[in-house]
Amino acid sequence: MTRNRMIILVAILALAALAAPWLWRMGNGAVVQGKSGQAGAVQGSGRALIGGPFTLTDQSGKTVTDADFKGKYMLVYFGFTFCPDVCPTELQVMAGAMEKLGDKAEKVQPVFVTVDPERDTPEALAKYVKQFDPRLIGLTGTPAQIAQVAKEYRVFYEKVKDDDGSGDYTMDHSSVVYLMGPDGGFLSFFPPATSPDQMAEKIASFL
C-alpha cells in the first residue's frame, strides 16, 4: 500500500469512528425517502442510520437474513480472510469480549461479514472463523449483496491491486465493530484499539 493511500485510509477510519455518534443523533430527525424517490419530511425515528435488511450466506452454505438474528444482540465486523493484521486483531478482541461476558454471551451473536466475496467462499470462511471463536458466524454473498449490506452499515471498502502486475490484490476497508440490538437497531460501536474489557463492559451495559 502506498503512503498516500495509507494516509487516506487512516483518515477514512477516523471519520467512520467519528460519524457513528453523529449518525445516531441524525436518527432523531432523519430525512426519509418517500415512495416517489424524493426526500420526504423529517421523521423522528430515534434510530441511527446504521444497519438494515440483508440476505447473505453463512460458512455452512446456508442462506441467512437479518431476521434470523432477531432476538439476539449482534456484534458485527466487516473484513476479509486475507487481511494480514487489522481483521485478526479485531476478531480476537471480539472473541475476548465474548469470553469475558461469561453466561451473558449467550445473548450475543458475533458476526464477521466479508468485503471480499470473490475469495471468501463459505468454505474459506468456515476455516477462518473457527480460529477465533466457535460462536463466530461468517457471512459472504454475491458482490451485489455485499455492496448492499456494506451500504446499510456505512462500511467503506475497496479492492486495491498490487503494484507488481501479478494480479493479486488486497482490500482497503473501514474497521469498526458494531453492536446491534435484538430488534436489529444500532446500539453502539467500537473503534480500533478498543480492548476486550472495554468492549465487554459496554456490551454488558445493554444486556
FENPEQUI-V61992 format. One record per residue. RES is the residue in one small letter. PHI is phi as a letter, one per 30 degrees, with the letter a starting at -180 (NA if undefined). Layout:
BEGIN
{{RES/PHI} {RES/PHI}}
END
This chain:
BEGIN
{{m/NA} {t/d} {r/d} {n/d} {r/d} {m/d} {i/d} {i/d} {l/d} {v/d} {a/d} {i/d} {l/d} {a/d} {l/d} {a/d} {a/d} {l/d} {a/d} {a/e} {p/d} {w/d} {l/d} {w/d} {r/d} {m/d} {g/d} {n/d} {g/a} {a/c} {v/d} {v/c} {q/c} {g/d} {k/d} {s/d} {g/j} {q/d} {a/d} {g/c} {a/d} {v/d} {q/b} {g/d} {s/c} {g/i} {r/c} {a/d} {l/d} {i/b} {g/j} {g/l} {p/d} {f/a} {t/b} {l/b} {t/b} {d/d} {q/d} {s/c} {g/j} {k/d} {t/d} {v/b} {t/b} {d/d} {a/d} {d/d} {f/c} {k/d} {g/j} {k/b} {y/d} {m/c} {l/c} {v/c} {y/b} {f/c} {g/a} {f/a} {t/d} {f/d} {c/d} {p/d} {d/b} {v/d} {c/d} {p/e} {t/d} {e/d} {l/d} {q/d} {v/d} {m/e} {a/d} {g/d} {a/d} {m/d} {e/d} {k/d} {l/d} {g/i} {d/d} {k/d} {a/d} {e/d} {k/d} {v/c} {q/c} {p/d} {v/b} {f/c} {v/c} {t/d} {v/c} {d/b} {p/d} {e/d} {r/c} {d/d} {t/d} {p/e} {e/d} {a/d} {l/d} {a/d} {k/d} {y/d} {v/d} {k/d} {q/d} {f/c} {d/a} {p/d} {r/d} {l/d} {i/c} {g/c} {l/b} {t/b} {g/l} {t/d} {p/e} {a/d} {q/d} {i/d} {a/d} {q/d} {v/d} {a/d} {k/d} {e/d} {y/c} {r/h} {v/c} {f/d} {y/a} {e/a} {k/d} {v/b} {k/d} {d/d} {d/d} {d/d} {g/i} {s/d} {g/j} {d/d} {y/a} {t/b} {m/b} {d/d} {h/a} {s/d} {s/b} {v/b} {v/c} {y/c} {l/c} {m/c} {g/d} {p/e} {d/c} {g/i} {g/d} {f/d} {l/c} {s/a} {f/b} {f/b} {p/d} {p/e} {a/i} {t/d} {s/d} {p/e} {d/d} {q/d} {m/d} {a/d} {e/d} {k/d} {i/d} {a/d} {s/d} {f/c} {l/d}}
END
